[in-house]
Structure formats: C-alpha cells, structure tokens
Amino acid sequence: MILEVAVLTVQPGKSSEFESQFRKAVRLVASTRGYISHELQKCVEVKDKYLLLVQWETIKAHSVGFRTSPVYEEWKALLMPFYEIPPVEEHYIRIRPIDDTSPLP
Amino acid sequence: MILEVAVLTVQPGKSSEFESQFRKAVRLVASTRGYISHELQKCVEVKDKYLLLVQWETIKAHSVGFRTSPVYEEWKALLMPFYEIPPVEEHYIRIRPIDDTSPLP
C-alpha cells in the first residue's frame, strides 16, 4: 500500500469554492483502479493550505493508472484553476511498527 | 479530531537507526492523554525524508498536553540527534466529504 501526499495551496478567498469542487472531482480518483481511500485535510496554521492523502494499492496505480487516464485531464481541468502554486506530490510507504508493549525504561 | 503532520529529515545513512529509535520513542507519544493513533511514513522520492502523522483528540492534547510534559524532553533527546534539520510541524482538520453518489456529469 502506498500513500500519495499532495500539498495543495489554494488562491486566497477561494477555499469554500475549492472544497465544493473537490468533492465532485475526487470521484474521478475514487473510480480509478487501485484507489483505496482518501482524506482532504485543511491546515490550521497556514491559511488556504491543504493536504490530500490518497491510499493506493501501488505507486503505478497512481502514477500510471490515474495520471495517464483520460480522467486525469478532467481532474486537472476541475482543480488547477484554484491553485496558487502547482501541487507538490510525493509517495510514502508506511514503516511497520514492531509490536513492543514492554514498559518504558 | 486533529491530524499532526511532522516532516522529518534524517541525516544521511542514519535511517535504520532512526526507525529503531523511533519505535521506542513513540511510546512516549502514545501514552499521552488525547493521543489516538500514529503512522510513520517514509518518502519514496526523497531519501531520508519521513512524515509522522499523529491523530489527536484536540490540538491542545498535542501542543500543551504533550509539549509541556516531562516526556516531551525525553522524546526530543531520543530523536533530535537524528535530524538533519529541525522537524516542521503543522495541524490539520479533515474536510468532511459530502456523501454524493450521483453519477459523474
């Protein structure tokens, strides 16, 4: 499982409109093969900053499956007009915790 | 519920040792009142970069409850030696999706 993390910076004053448009646009991602789940998170400290967290089965499901699909162009057309700067995207792999229940030293 | 997002940049060559130390240190966070869950995520594209995602009941549980507790000093002492630059921390609130199952236009 892979976590896509996208930092989204929305133009001042357009947050409400962006959130509304995002709810429509995200259905394009959610209908992509390999999509598991997503969260849109809004920053408390930095106005108009969001994190989009998407769980994918593999990196390829996102970087090839989604990004080379026709719906990707539609996704960009719906959301790019709201961004102050181009989104920054990275992928992450969860570090598995070792189940350690021994008391702290 | 609040998501704490910390960007952690570990010194080159120290990732394995950091991950091992983190597993011990995170028990200090997990024992704090208001802690819900956490994930340590490692970046695919940027070597030695991690995201720590912590779910808290409130911002105060983290910014006051944890940061002013004696265990915070212990947490810093365990992990700060591994960082290349000081961690950057922000808080996020999840934007609730509206349950919209109508077909795409």
Backbone of each chain as ProteinMPNN parsed JSONL, in Angstrom:
{"seq_chain_A": "MILEVAVLTVQPGKSSEFESQFRKAVRLVASTRGYISHELQKCVEVKDKYLLLVQWETIKAHSVGFRTSPVYEEWKALLMPFYEIPPVEEHYIRIRPIDDTSPLP", "coords_chain_A": {"N_chain_A": [[0.845, -1.197, 0.0], [0.451, 2.252, -0.746], [0.997, 5.634, 0.136], [-0.139, 8.541, -1.235], [0.86, 11.864, -1.048], [-0.23, 15.028, -1.381], [0.513, 18.407, -1.519], [-1.492, 21.138, -1.376], [-2.02, 24.388, -2.403], [-4.258, 26.832, -2.152], [-5.782, 29.55, -3.917], [-6.109, 32.769, -2.326], [-9.151, 33.314, -0.607], [-10.639, 31.491, -2.051], [-11.252, 29.085, -0.912], [-13.699, 27.829, -0.003], [-15.101, 27.446, -2.38], [-13.28, 25.829, -3.706], [-13.293, 23.523, -2.05], [-15.857, 22.592, -2.462], [-15.8, 22.055, -5.221], [-13.808, 20.149, -5.196], [-15.036, 17.964, -3.961], [-16.655, 17.045, -5.967], [-14.766, 16.484, -7.984], [-13.122, 14.532, -6.872], [-14.316, 12.13, -7.199], [-13.441, 11.19, -9.587], [-10.88, 10.272, -9.049], [-11.505, 8.338, -7.155], [-12.77, 6.445, -8.647], [-10.811, 5.166, -9.961], [-8.856, 2.319, -10.815], [-7.215, 0.546, -8.261], [-7.317, 2.526, -6.388], [-7.76, 3.199, -2.943], [-8.566, 4.751, -0.632], [-9.255, 8.151, 0.505], [-8.31, 11.317, 2.022], [-9.101, 14.689, 2.584], [-7.347, 17.244, 3.998], [-7.311, 20.163, 5.957], [-5.124, 22.842, 6.649], [-4.374, 24.154, 9.88], [-2.655, 26.159, 10.732], [-1.661, 27.452, 8.426], [-3.223, 29.447, 6.212], [-5.473, 28.531, 3.626], [-4.05, 26.286, 2.851], [-3.818, 22.869, 2.032], [-3.746, 19.307, 2.598], [-3.774, 16.539, 0.55], [-4.424, 13.261, 1.029], [-3.965, 10.16, -0.279], [-4.677, 6.769, -0.385], [-3.243, 4.184, -2.175], [-3.156, 1.087, -3.999], [-0.749, 0.452, -5.276], [2.198, 2.313, -6.375], [2.165, 2.606, -9.117], [-0.558, 2.448, -9.757], [-1.376, 5.019, -9.218], [0.611, 6.725, -10.502], [0.777, 5.824, -13.118], [-1.693, 4.461, -13.824], [-3.714, 6.357, -13.006], [-2.647, 8.895, -13.773], [-2.207, 8.713, -16.521], [-4.617, 8.39, -17.548], [-7.736, 9.288, -19.193], [-9.392, 10.618, -17.384], [-7.682, 12.033, -15.773], [-6.971, 14.386, -17.034], [-9.394, 15.654, -16.904], [-9.683, 15.885, -14.124], [-7.542, 17.677, -13.56], [-8.42, 19.889, -15.007], [-10.661, 20.59, -13.563], [-9.624, 21.315, -11.043], [-7.121, 22.696, -11.141], [-7.482, 25.488, -11.694], [-7.891, 26.58, -9.173], [-5.531, 26.62, -7.719], [-2.815, 28.287, -6.127], [-0.133, 27.854, -6.41], [1.593, 25.254, -8.272], [0.567, 21.928, -7.343], [2.458, 19.946, -4.998], [3.621, 16.72, -5.104], [4.179, 13.617, -3.462], [5.184, 10.216, -2.71], [4.625, 7.77, -0.177], [5.738, 5.14, 1.997], [4.485, 3.124, 4.507], [6.143, 2.743, 7.583], [6.345, -0.161, 9.26], [5.184, -0.675, 12.509], [6.914, -2.269, 15.215], [5.516, -4.593, 17.285], [5.69, -3.701, 20.374], [5.328, -3.978, 23.592], [6.562, -3.664, 25.937], [7.449, -2.115, 29.086], [8.358, 1.376, 29.36], [11.805, 2.415, 29.653]], "CA_chain_A": [[0.0, 0.0, 0.0], [1.24, 3.47, -0.926], [0.286, 6.867, 0.469], [0.179, 9.745, -2.015], [0.674, 13.083, -0.268], [-0.174, 16.201, -2.256], [0.361, 19.69, -0.824], [-2.309, 21.989, -2.241], [-2.125, 25.78, -1.935], [-5.394, 27.408, -2.874], [-5.757, 31.014, -4.003], [-6.821, 33.415, -1.222], [-10.586, 33.579, -0.772], [-11.31, 30.5, -2.892], [-11.273, 27.799, -0.21], [-15.027, 27.198, 0.008], [-15.408, 27.022, -3.753], [-12.381, 24.708, -3.971], [-13.759, 22.322, -1.334], [-17.06, 22.139, -3.151], [-15.363, 21.475, -6.498], [-13.019, 18.949, -4.878], [-15.964, 16.858, -3.668], [-17.08, 16.49, -7.268], [-13.614, 15.991, -8.748], [-12.464, 13.376, -6.257], [-14.956, 10.907, -7.701], [-12.606, 10.709, -10.699], [-9.807, 9.488, -8.42], [-12.09, 7.194, -6.442], [-13.233, 5.439, -9.599], [-9.619, 4.608, -10.611], [-8.407, 1.01, -10.339], [-6.092, 0.651, -7.335], [-7.634, 3.52, -5.345], [-8.295, 2.586, -1.719], [-9.303, 5.749, 0.159], [-8.598, 9.456, 0.525], [-8.708, 12.333, 3.001], [-8.668, 16.058, 2.328], [-7.065, 17.822, 5.31], [-7.054, 21.606, 5.866], [-4.131, 23.27, 7.637], [-4.833, 25.085, 10.911], [-1.713, 27.273, 10.866], [-1.412, 28.155, 7.159], [-4.484, 29.673, 5.513], [-5.61, 28.076, 2.236], [-3.186, 25.137, 2.57], [-4.469, 21.572, 2.238], [-3.043, 18.069, 2.248], [-4.597, 15.448, 0.032], [-3.799, 11.964, 1.331], [-4.671, 9.097, -1.013], [-4.118, 5.42, -0.286], [-3.295, 3.417, -3.422], [-2.607, -0.272, -3.86], [0.639, 0.537, -5.74], [2.544, 3.629, -6.953], [1.748, 2.567, -10.519], [-1.998, 2.735, -9.848], [-1.473, 6.471, -9.259], [1.496, 7.423, -11.443], [0.46, 5.396, -14.482], [-3.132, 4.217, -13.966], [-4.508, 7.586, -12.924], [-2.082, 10.052, -14.482], [-2.254, 8.593, -17.979], [-6.016, 8.129, -17.938], [-8.447, 10.488, -19.651], [-9.99, 11.362, -16.265], [-6.664, 12.902, -15.157], [-7.105, 15.704, -17.684], [-10.626, 16.216, -16.362], [-9.315, 16.22, -12.737], [-6.731, 18.899, -13.593], [-9.242, 20.994, -15.504], [-11.581, 20.986, -12.49], [-8.986, 21.828, -9.818], [-5.959, 23.569, -11.336], [-7.803, 26.925, -11.602], [-7.948, 27.044, -7.782], [-4.238, 26.575, -7.038], [-1.937, 29.458, -6.141], [1.098, 27.282, -6.977], [1.331, 23.861, -8.67], [0.64, 20.991, -6.221], [3.661, 19.132, -4.826], [3.172, 15.361, -4.787], [5.169, 12.591, -3.125], [4.625, 8.923, -2.282], [5.191, 7.287, 1.081], [5.493, 3.76, 2.425], [4.397, 3.106, 5.966], [7.092, 1.946, 8.358], [5.563, -1.028, 10.15], [5.631, -0.679, 13.904], [7.113, -3.571, 15.842], [4.623, -4.62, 18.443], [6.538, -3.724, 21.559], [4.499, -3.495, 24.696], [7.334, -3.658, 27.188], [7.384, -0.787, 29.698], [9.441, 2.313, 29.045], [12.928, 2.273, 30.594]], "C_chain_A": [[0.886, 1.254, 0.0], [0.377, 4.675, -0.559], [0.776, 7.984, -0.448], [-0.108, 10.949, -1.127], [0.83, 14.269, -1.214], [-0.419, 17.45, -1.416], [-0.328, 20.655, -1.782], [-2.409, 23.393, -1.636], [-3.148, 26.503, -2.799], [-5.297, 28.937, -2.856], [-6.592, 31.635, -2.874], [-8.291, 33.651, -1.558], [-11.337, 32.524, -1.557], [-11.489, 29.136, -2.211], [-12.634, 27.096, -0.28], [-15.373, 26.642, -1.363], [-14.549, 25.803, -4.128], [-12.893, 23.433, -3.317], [-14.993, 21.721, -2.011], [-16.701, 21.444, -4.479], [-14.595, 20.169, -6.264], [-13.931, 17.746, -4.659], [-16.485, 16.211, -4.954], [-15.914, 15.793, -7.951], [-13.049, 14.693, -8.187], [-13.11, 12.058, -6.683], [-14.185, 10.325, -8.885], [-11.458, 9.849, -10.171], [-10.39, 8.192, -7.855], [-12.566, 6.093, -7.384], [-12.058, 4.764, -10.329], [-9.24, 3.271, -9.981], [-7.182, 1.184, -9.428], [-6.268, 1.709, -6.261], [-8.207, 2.799, -4.132], [-9.145, 3.58, -0.929], [-8.591, 7.092, 0.062], [-9.111, 10.296, 1.686], [-8.243, 13.68, 2.485], [-8.539, 16.729, 3.695], [-6.718, 19.297, 5.135], [-6.136, 22.06, 7.002], [-4.71, 24.305, 8.611], [-3.96, 26.343, 10.897], [-1.539, 28.095, 9.584], [-2.715, 28.229, 6.357], [-4.408, 29.142, 4.075], [-4.651, 26.947, 1.845], [-3.923, 23.841, 2.928], [-3.463, 20.449, 1.996], [-4.08, 17.103, 1.708], [-3.826, 14.152, 0.268], [-4.613, 10.89, 0.627], [-3.946, 7.776, -0.812], [-4.342, 4.709, -1.618], [-2.74, 2.013, -3.17], [-1.118, -0.293, -4.231], [0.914, 1.966, -6.228], [2.014, 3.707, -8.388], [0.266, 2.896, -10.702], [-2.217, 4.243, -9.937], [-0.701, 7.062, -10.441], [1.256, 7.014, -12.899], [-1.069, 5.299, -14.662], [-3.963, 5.489, -13.977], [-3.966, 8.682, -13.842], [-2.085, 9.932, -16.0], [-3.681, 8.315, -18.467], [-6.687, 9.415, -18.414], [-9.034, 11.291, -18.488], [-8.986, 12.291, -15.581], [-6.747, 14.318, -15.747], [-8.331, 16.438, -17.135], [-10.395, 16.72, -14.926], [-8.547, 17.54, -12.697], [-7.572, 20.1, -14.015], [-10.186, 21.513, -14.413], [-10.874, 21.726, -11.358], [-7.836, 22.811, -10.024], [-6.307, 25.063, -11.236], [-7.812, 27.472, -10.17], [-6.577, 27.195, -7.122], [-3.427, 27.859, -7.219], [-0.587, 29.063, -6.752], [0.811, 25.828, -7.349], [1.472, 22.924, -7.454], [1.972, 20.245, -6.2], [3.221, 17.75, -4.354], [4.347, 14.431, -4.491], [4.441, 11.31, -2.733], [5.368, 8.429, -1.047], [4.805, 5.836, 1.348], [5.497, 3.741, 3.945], [5.47, 2.2, 6.578], [6.289, 1.153, 9.383], [6.084, -0.935, 11.575], [5.903, -2.101, 14.371], [6.28, -3.557, 17.11], [5.435, -4.815, 19.713], [5.758, -3.129, 22.723], [5.249, -3.505, 26.023], [7.337, -2.238, 27.775], [8.575, 0.079, 29.302], [10.554, 2.194, 30.075], [12.862, 3.359, 31.668]], "O_chain_A": [[1.925, 1.301, 0.658], [-0.807, 4.736, -0.892], [1.957, 8.331, -0.44], [-1.179, 11.049, -0.528], [1.903, 14.483, -1.779], [-1.414, 17.549, -0.698], [0.186, 20.951, -2.86], [-2.833, 23.554, -0.492], [-2.941, 26.749, -3.987], [-4.795, 29.531, -1.902], [-7.641, 31.106, -2.505], [-8.629, 34.123, -2.644], [-12.552, 32.634, -1.724], [-11.838, 28.153, -2.865], [-12.706, 25.905, -0.582], [-15.869, 25.523, -1.494], [-15.024, 24.872, -4.777], [-12.926, 22.378, -3.951], [-15.138, 20.503, -2.112], [-17.237, 20.384, -4.804], [-14.717, 19.215, -7.033], [-13.635, 16.642, -5.117], [-16.722, 15.005, -5.015], [-16.042, 14.668, -8.435], [-12.556, 13.85, -8.937], [-12.508, 10.994, -6.539], [-14.259, 9.127, -9.158], [-11.107, 8.83, -10.766], [-9.844, 7.106, -8.048], [-12.743, 4.947, -6.971], [-12.261, 3.911, -11.194], [-9.295, 3.113, -8.761], [-6.232, 1.881, -9.782], [-5.468, 1.79, -5.329], [-9.037, 1.9, -4.269], [-10.296, 3.298, -0.595], [-7.456, 7.165, -0.409], [-10.174, 10.039, 2.252], [-7.117, 13.807, 2.003], [-9.502, 16.777, 4.461], [-5.921, 19.648, 4.264], [-6.344, 21.708, 8.164], [-5.441, 25.211, 8.211], [-4.466, 27.457, 11.035], [-1.298, 29.3, 9.65], [-3.236, 27.216, 5.89], [-3.39, 29.297, 3.401], [-4.456, 26.678, 0.66], [-4.559, 23.736, 3.977], [-2.47, 20.619, 1.289], [-5.123, 16.877, 2.321], [-2.716, 13.976, -0.233], [-5.803, 10.724, 0.898], [-2.74, 7.68, -1.042], [-5.462, 4.637, -2.123], [-1.957, 1.794, -2.246], [-0.322, -0.971, -3.581], [-0.017, 2.735, -6.466], [1.486, 4.734, -8.816], [-0.119, 3.541, -11.678], [-3.121, 4.704, -10.634], [-1.255, 7.79, -11.265], [1.515, 7.8, -13.81], [-1.652, 5.957, -15.523], [-4.812, 5.679, -14.847], [-4.715, 9.313, -14.588], [-1.977, 10.94, -16.697], [-3.908, 8.041, -19.646], [-6.244, 10.511, -18.069], [-9.165, 12.512, -18.587], [-9.381, 13.229, -14.889], [-6.607, 15.311, -15.032], [-8.318, 17.652, -16.931], [-10.834, 17.808, -14.554], [-8.862, 18.42, -11.896], [-7.45, 21.187, -13.451], [-10.475, 22.707, -14.342], [-11.436, 22.652, -10.774], [-7.598, 23.668, -9.173], [-5.491, 25.837, -10.734], [-7.748, 28.685, -9.971], [-6.467, 27.832, -6.075], [-3.364, 28.431, -8.307], [0.019, 29.827, -7.504], [-0.115, 25.226, -6.804], [2.375, 23.097, -6.636], [2.544, 19.948, -7.248], [2.537, 17.618, -3.338], [5.369, 14.456, -5.177], [3.24, 11.32, -2.461], [6.571, 8.641, -0.895], [3.724, 5.373, 0.986], [6.402, 4.276, 4.584], [5.674, 1.063, 6.152], [5.638, 1.724, 10.259], [7.28, -1.095, 11.82], [5.206, -3.034, 13.971], [6.342, -2.618, 17.902], [5.811, -5.93, 20.075], [5.564, -1.916, 22.806], [4.652, -3.371, 27.091], [7.236, -1.265, 27.028], [9.647, -0.421, 28.959], [10.29, 1.906, 31.243], [13.719, 3.408, 32.551]]}, "seq_chain_B": "MILEVAVLTVQPGKSSEFESQFRKAVRLVASTRGYISHELQKCVEVKDKYLLLVQWETIKAHSVGFRTSPVYEEWKALLMPFYEIPPVEEHYIRIRPIDDTSPLP", "coords_chain_B": {"N_chain_B": [[-11.312, 15.864, 15.996], [-7.836, 15.944, 15.334], [-5.177, 16.188, 13.003], [-1.815, 15.824, 13.364], [0.948, 16.758, 11.49], [4.177, 16.007, 10.866], [7.154, 16.851, 9.318], [9.984, 15.059, 8.798], [13.436, 15.109, 8.518], [16.011, 13.051, 8.124], [19.429, 12.48, 9.036], [21.843, 11.63, 6.508], [22.322, 8.168, 5.941], [21.476, 7.355, 8.425], [18.984, 6.244, 8.676], [17.991, 3.6, 9.341], [18.785, 3.285, 11.997], [17.442, 5.433, 13.099], [14.739, 4.662, 12.666], [14.544, 2.469, 14.326], [15.032, 3.627, 16.835], [12.882, 5.377, 16.872], [10.714, 3.665, 17.194], [10.914, 3.002, 19.85], [10.763, 5.528, 21.052], [8.247, 6.503, 20.333], [6.428, 5.472, 22.024], [6.252, 7.218, 24.098], [4.712, 9.296, 23.081], [2.394, 7.883, 22.528], [1.458, 7.301, 25.013], [0.38, 9.563, 25.932], [-2.291, 11.6, 27.106], [-5.131, 11.973, 25.097], [-4.0, 11.177, 22.765], [-4.558, 9.384, 19.758], [-3.824, 7.748, 17.465], [-0.997, 6.775, 15.365], [1.139, 7.118, 12.459], [4.173, 6.289, 10.884], [5.641, 7.393, 8.025], [7.595, 6.724, 5.176], [9.348, 8.517, 2.697], [9.215, 7.909, -0.804], [10.4, 9.192, -2.977], [12.219, 11.08, -1.938], [15.131, 10.637, -0.324], [15.7, 9.62, 3.034], [13.658, 11.146, 4.076], [10.794, 11.594, 6.087], [7.328, 11.304, 7.047], [5.558, 12.033, 9.904], [2.517, 11.142, 11.088], [0.081, 11.993, 13.284], [-2.832, 11.275, 15.02], [-4.821, 13.233, 17.064], [-7.006, 13.945, 19.84], [-7.579, 16.633, 20.293], [-6.064, 19.848, 19.376], [-4.812, 20.952, 21.577], [-4.171, 18.711, 23.147], [-1.863, 17.842, 21.941], [-0.238, 20.228, 21.59], [-0.16, 21.423, 24.097], [-0.653, 19.425, 26.139], [1.172, 17.315, 25.406], [3.552, 18.677, 24.616], [4.297, 20.215, 26.826], [4.83, 18.417, 28.713], [6.867, 16.293, 30.855], [7.757, 14.079, 29.39], [8.12, 15.028, 26.847], [10.588, 16.27, 26.685], [12.176, 14.052, 26.909], [11.467, 12.647, 24.604], [12.44, 14.436, 22.624], [15.156, 14.312, 23.241], [15.716, 11.695, 22.546], [15.262, 11.625, 19.764], [16.052, 13.996, 18.369], [18.868, 13.984, 17.82], [19.033, 12.636, 15.415], [18.086, 14.173, 13.336], [18.482, 16.062, 10.334], [17.653, 18.608, 9.78], [15.629, 20.856, 11.776], [12.461, 19.423, 12.727], [9.424, 20.098, 10.901], [6.301, 21.101, 11.888], [2.784, 20.832, 11.595], [-0.788, 21.339, 11.983], [-3.817, 19.702, 11.061], [-7.217, 19.73, 9.929], [-9.727, 17.493, 9.108], [-11.522, 17.714, 6.093], [-14.789, 17.11, 5.822], [-16.215, 14.71, 3.734], [-18.996, 15.142, 1.529], [-21.614, 12.961, 1.241], [-21.947, 11.891, -1.75], [-23.331, 10.27, -4.216], [-24.149, 10.467, -6.745], [-24.054, 10.034, -10.341], [-21.127, 10.845, -12.331], [-20.927, 13.882, -14.249]], "CA_chain_B": [[-10.054, 15.145, 15.805], [-6.806, 16.774, 14.697], [-4.033, 15.448, 12.474], [-0.495, 16.47, 13.42], [1.818, 16.309, 10.4], [5.548, 16.45, 11.095], [8.106, 16.481, 8.268], [11.234, 14.702, 9.47], [14.551, 14.875, 7.602], [17.019, 12.325, 8.901], [20.792, 12.588, 8.491], [22.177, 10.549, 5.568], [22.901, 6.949, 6.491], [21.006, 7.063, 9.793], [17.562, 5.886, 8.63], [17.681, 2.362, 10.07], [18.95, 3.551, 13.426], [16.34, 6.325, 13.449], [13.479, 3.9, 12.722], [14.613, 1.641, 15.524], [14.874, 4.538, 17.979], [11.532, 5.918, 16.811], [9.778, 2.674, 17.74], [10.958, 3.119, 21.318], [10.366, 6.875, 21.466], [6.842, 6.811, 20.055], [5.614, 5.055, 23.176], [6.052, 8.421, 24.917], [3.565, 9.99, 22.484], [1.207, 7.015, 22.606], [0.971, 7.23, 26.396], [-0.125, 10.899, 26.274], [-3.744, 11.767, 27.086], [-5.614, 12.617, 23.879], [-3.411, 10.504, 21.591], [-5.456, 8.377, 19.174], [-3.057, 6.787, 16.662], [0.05, 7.422, 14.574], [1.797, 6.392, 11.358], [5.432, 6.835, 10.38], [5.646, 7.123, 6.588], [8.895, 7.043, 4.56], [9.181, 9.028, 1.338], [9.778, 7.103, -1.891], [11.183, 10.03, -3.887], [13.269, 11.851, -1.251], [15.842, 9.789, 0.625], [15.821, 10.057, 4.429], [12.547, 12.024, 4.462], [9.66, 10.876, 6.682], [6.187, 12.055, 7.59], [4.904, 11.455, 11.081], [1.108, 11.539, 11.141], [-0.487, 11.612, 14.591], [-4.204, 11.699, 15.29], [-5.057, 13.669, 18.443], [-8.404, 14.347, 20.081], [-7.614, 18.096, 20.134], [-4.732, 20.446, 19.204], [-4.253, 21.138, 22.922], [-3.588, 17.451, 23.622], [-0.506, 17.814, 21.414], [0.568, 21.441, 21.771], [0.005, 21.683, 25.531], [-0.543, 18.17, 26.891], [2.422, 16.606, 25.118], [4.754, 19.525, 24.545], [4.718, 20.763, 28.119], [5.015, 17.297, 29.647], [8.279, 15.876, 31.013], [8.147, 13.1, 28.369], [8.497, 15.73, 25.607], [12.048, 16.458, 26.728], [12.737, 12.721, 26.676], [11.199, 12.427, 23.174], [13.407, 15.236, 21.861], [16.51, 13.797, 23.495], [15.868, 10.431, 21.819], [15.158, 11.725, 18.298], [16.689, 15.175, 17.76], [20.208, 13.707, 17.269], [18.964, 12.024, 14.084], [17.545, 15.076, 12.317], [19.369, 16.912, 9.549], [17.109, 19.946, 10.035], [14.559, 20.723, 12.764], [11.189, 18.998, 12.158], [8.39, 21.107, 10.646], [5.034, 20.523, 12.348], [1.533, 21.567, 11.364], [-2.009, 20.611, 12.353], [-4.82, 19.685, 10.002], [-8.585, 19.289, 10.237], [-10.256, 16.806, 7.931], [-12.715, 18.239, 5.433], [-15.742, 16.0, 5.709], [-16.823, 14.552, 2.41], [-20.461, 15.037, 1.466], [-21.895, 11.68, 0.613], [-22.569, 12.193, -3.044], [-23.163, 9.068, -5.033], [-24.735, 10.67, -8.077], [-23.053, 9.76, -11.381], [-20.356, 11.983, -12.844], [-21.569, 14.513, -15.411]], "C_chain_B": [[-9.095, 15.987, 14.957], [-5.683, 15.87, 14.193], [-2.781, 16.299, 12.614], [0.33, 15.881, 12.28], [3.211, 16.877, 10.651], [6.428, 15.929, 9.964], [9.46, 16.276, 8.928], [12.318, 14.407, 8.428], [15.721, 14.309, 8.398], [18.387, 12.457, 8.229], [21.11, 11.389, 7.59], [22.808, 9.358, 6.279], [22.372, 6.542, 7.861], [19.551, 6.573, 9.834], [17.219, 4.66, 9.468], [17.73, 2.588, 11.573], [17.81, 4.461, 13.93], [15.037, 5.548, 13.615], [13.411, 3.039, 13.982], [14.38, 2.487, 16.785], [13.454, 5.091, 18.04], [10.526, 4.966, 17.454], [9.757, 2.694, 19.271], [10.337, 4.457, 21.742], [8.869, 7.113, 21.333], [5.922, 6.351, 21.187], [5.362, 6.223, 24.131], [4.851, 9.214, 24.413], [2.295, 9.187, 22.751], [0.633, 6.936, 24.022], [0.383, 8.571, 26.851], [-1.648, 10.936, 26.145], [-4.164, 12.503, 25.802], [-5.005, 12.054, 22.604], [-4.398, 9.457, 21.07], [-4.658, 7.311, 18.418], [-1.939, 7.524, 15.938], [0.494, 6.503, 13.44], [3.121, 7.075, 11.072], [5.536, 6.412, 8.92], [6.985, 7.564, 6.0], [8.71, 7.423, 3.097], [9.881, 8.127, 0.317], [10.762, 7.949, -2.708], [12.364, 10.735, -3.214], [13.88, 10.994, -0.138], [15.885, 10.442, 2.012], [14.74, 11.054, 4.865], [11.388, 11.169, 4.963], [8.534, 11.856, 6.982], [5.701, 11.309, 8.825], [3.491, 12.027, 11.13], [0.537, 11.054, 12.473], [-1.907, 12.148, 14.709], [-4.33, 12.012, 16.781], [-6.538, 14.026, 18.608], [-8.58, 15.845, 19.862], [-6.192, 18.6, 19.862], [-4.038, 20.555, 20.557], [-3.592, 19.873, 23.463], [-2.144, 17.34, 23.16], [0.303, 19.031, 21.875], [0.764, 21.805, 23.24], [0.275, 20.369, 26.272], [0.781, 17.455, 26.671], [3.641, 17.512, 25.245], [5.195, 20.137, 25.866], [4.926, 19.655, 29.159], [6.498, 16.931, 29.764], [8.697, 14.895, 29.913], [8.549, 13.771, 27.054], [10.012, 15.953, 25.542], [12.752, 15.135, 26.408], [12.623, 12.358, 25.184], [12.227, 13.164, 22.318], [14.822, 14.689, 22.02], [16.764, 12.503, 22.706], [15.988, 10.637, 20.309], [15.902, 12.896, 17.655], [18.077, 14.87, 17.187], [20.189, 13.129, 15.858], [18.598, 13.008, 12.972], [18.621, 15.933, 11.641], [18.973, 18.376, 9.731], [15.974, 19.79, 11.052], [13.235, 20.321, 12.091], [10.226, 20.176, 11.963], [7.044, 20.472, 10.984], [3.856, 21.436, 12.055], [0.372, 20.699, 11.832], [-3.054, 20.754, 11.254], [-6.169, 19.18, 10.526], [-9.157, 18.667, 8.971], [-11.505, 17.504, 7.401], [-13.642, 17.048, 5.204], [-16.28, 15.887, 4.295], [-18.339, 14.563, 2.521], [-20.754, 13.763, 0.697], [-22.683, 11.914, -0.669], [-22.318, 11.026, -3.982], [-23.79, 9.226, -6.423], [-23.662, 10.469, -9.146], [-22.327, 11.023, -11.829], [-21.042, 12.573, -14.065], [-20.915, 14.059, -16.723]], "O_chain_B": [[-9.498, 16.647, 13.999], [-5.289, 14.915, 14.862], [-2.702, 17.384, 12.038], [0.406, 14.663, 12.122], [3.399, 18.093, 10.647], [6.453, 14.732, 9.68], [10.015, 17.191, 9.537], [12.134, 13.554, 7.56], [16.329, 14.99, 9.225], [18.483, 12.536, 7.004], [20.694, 10.266, 7.877], [23.706, 9.513, 7.106], [22.768, 5.509, 8.401], [18.954, 6.497, 10.908], [16.252, 4.684, 10.229], [16.853, 2.151, 12.318], [17.291, 4.279, 15.032], [14.312, 5.749, 14.59], [12.361, 2.905, 14.611], [13.627, 2.099, 17.678], [12.89, 5.256, 19.122], [9.612, 5.39, 18.16], [8.729, 2.44, 19.898], [9.511, 4.519, 22.653], [8.284, 7.844, 22.132], [4.778, 6.794, 21.288], [4.385, 6.223, 24.879], [4.069, 9.741, 25.204], [1.264, 9.733, 23.144], [-0.522, 6.555, 24.214], [-0.055, 8.711, 27.993], [-2.22, 10.381, 25.206], [-3.598, 13.546, 25.474], [-5.427, 12.399, 21.5], [-5.004, 8.729, 21.856], [-4.794, 6.118, 18.691], [-1.928, 8.754, 15.898], [0.261, 5.295, 13.458], [3.19, 8.303, 11.022], [5.523, 5.22, 8.61], [7.458, 8.661, 6.295], [8.007, 6.742, 2.351], [10.992, 7.649, 0.548], [11.833, 7.47, -3.083], [13.393, 10.962, -3.85], [13.224, 10.675, 0.853], [16.079, 11.651, 2.14], [14.88, 11.722, 5.889], [11.038, 10.157, 4.355], [8.749, 13.057, 7.145], [5.464, 10.102, 8.785], [3.299, 13.241, 11.203], [0.516, 9.855, 12.751], [-2.147, 13.34, 14.519], [-4.0, 11.193, 17.638], [-7.222, 14.363, 17.642], [-9.593, 16.285, 19.318], [-5.224, 17.874, 20.087], [-2.842, 20.291, 20.68], [-2.576, 19.946, 24.154], [-1.295, 16.816, 23.881], [1.375, 18.896, 22.466], [1.762, 22.435, 23.588], [1.297, 20.22, 26.942], [1.437, 17.038, 27.626], [4.628, 17.164, 25.893], [6.351, 20.537, 26.006], [5.169, 19.931, 30.334], [7.287, 17.229, 28.867], [9.867, 14.871, 29.532], [9.237, 13.163, 26.235], [10.627, 15.839, 24.482], [13.78, 15.107, 25.731], [13.563, 11.831, 24.589], [12.811, 12.588, 21.4], [15.585, 14.615, 21.057], [17.882, 12.25, 22.256], [16.727, 9.913, 19.642], [16.338, 12.791, 16.509], [18.441, 15.442, 16.159], [21.214, 13.13, 15.175], [18.781, 12.705, 11.793], [19.533, 16.448, 12.287], [19.824, 19.262, 9.823], [15.412, 18.702, 11.179], [12.917, 20.818, 11.011], [10.213, 21.121, 12.751], [6.688, 19.43, 10.434], [3.925, 22.651, 12.243], [0.519, 19.496, 12.049], [-3.157, 21.795, 10.605], [-6.246, 18.339, 11.422], [-9.076, 19.252, 7.891], [-12.418, 17.839, 8.155], [-13.308, 16.108, 4.482], [-16.75, 16.873, 3.726], [-18.901, 14.054, 3.49], [-20.197, 13.528, -0.376], [-23.9, 12.104, -0.663], [-21.206, 10.836, -4.474], [-23.939, 8.259, -7.17], [-22.482, 10.709, -8.886], [-22.855, 12.13, -11.718], [-21.672, 11.847, -14.834], [-21.328, 14.49, -17.8]]}, "name": "protein", "num_of_chains": 2, "seq": "MILEVAVLTVQPGKSSEFESQFRKAVRLVASTRGYISHELQKCVEVKDKYLLLVQWETIKAHSVGFRTSPVYEEWKALLMPFYEIPPVEEHYIRIRPIDDTSPLPMILEVAVLTVQPGKSSEFESQFRKAVRLVASTRGYISHELQKCVEVKDKYLLLVQWETIKAHSVGFRTSPVYEEWKALLMPFYEIPPVEEHYIRIRPIDDTSPLP"}
